[in-house]
Amino acid sequence: LIETWRPEPCEVLEGQIEGARKIDGPFGVQEQILIRTTDGGIIAVWLTKWIAGQLRANGTEIGDLISLTFHGKELGKSGAAFNRMSLVTLKTSEGYSNV
């Protein structure tokens, strides 16, 4: 069973990138990355433009470890709400293809 991550402020998700999937979401078909947690479960995370950009910037590959922190909702300069997050990648020798 794959659960979709619905974080609370200050919640951290850590695990290994297993791959990605496309799923019909609230805004049509969207992509999620799949994270295997330390307890062996699979958590799906919506692949937002920001998360995709961070993964690319870090050279994140399938098999790499990530730590994704949800800091909470904030208001941008335009007044629109957004989810403040931070992402750290730990490269592993097992990585073999880009997410």
C-alpha positions in Angstrom: 0.0 0.0 0.0 1.4 3.4 -1.1 0.3 6.3 1.1 0.5 10.0 -0.1 2.5 12.2 2.2 0.2 14.8 3.9 2.7 16.5 6.3 2.1 18.6 9.3 4.4 21.7 9.9 7.9 20.6 10.9 7.4 17.0 9.7 10.4 15.3 8.1 10.2 12.5 5.6 13.4 10.5 5.1 14.1 7.5 2.9 15.4 6.2 -0.4 14.1 7.2 -3.8 12.4 4.1 -5.3 11.0 5.7 -8.4 8.0 7.7 -9.6 4.4 7.3 -10.7 1.7 9.3 -12.4 -1.7 9.5 -10.6 -4.9 11.4 -11.1 -4.7 14.1 -8.5 -6.6 17.2 -7.6 -5.3 19.1 -10.7 -5.4 16.2 -13.2 -2.7 13.7 -13.9 0.4 14.5 -11.8 3.6 12.8 -11.0 4.7 11.6 -7.5 8.1 10.4 -6.3 8.1 7.2 -4.3 10.2 7.1 -1.1 10.9 3.9 0.8 11.1 4.8 4.5 13.3 3.2 7.2 10.3 1.0 8.3 10.0 -0.4 4.7 6.8 1.5 3.8 6.4 3.5 0.5 5.3 7.1 0.7 4.3 9.1 -2.4 5.2 12.8 -2.6 3.6 15.2 -5.1 6.4 16.2 -7.5 6.0 20.0 -7.4 8.1 22.3 -9.6 10.2 23.2 -6.6 10.8 19.6 -5.5 11.7 18.6 -9.1 14.1 21.5 -9.3 15.8 20.6 -6.0 16.2 17.0 -7.1 17.7 18.1 -10.4 20.0 20.6 -8.8 21.2 17.9 -6.3 21.7 15.3 -9.1 19.3 13.0 -7.2 18.9 9.5 -8.7 16.9 6.5 -7.9 18.5 4.8 -4.9 19.7 8.0 -3.3 18.6 9.0 0.2 16.6 12.2 0.7 15.4 14.2 3.7 12.3 16.4 2.9 11.1 18.8 5.6 7.8 20.6 5.5 8.1 23.8 7.4 4.5 24.9 6.9 2.5 27.2 4.7 3.7 30.7 4.0 2.5 33.7 2.0 4.6 34.7 -1.0 5.2 38.3 -2.2 2.1 38.1 -4.4 0.0 37.1 -1.4 -0.4 33.5 -2.6 0.1 30.7 -0.1 2.8 28.1 -0.7 4.3 25.1 1.1 7.8 26.0 2.5 10.0 22.9 2.3 13.7 22.0 2.4 15.3 19.0 0.7 18.7 17.3 1.2 20.0 14.5 -0.9 22.6 12.0 0.2 24.1 10.3 -2.9 24.6 6.6 -2.8 26.6 4.4 -5.1 23.4 2.5 -6.0 21.8 5.4 -7.9 21.3 4.5 -11.5 18.8 6.7 -13.3 17.5 10.2 -12.9 14.1 10.7 -11.2 
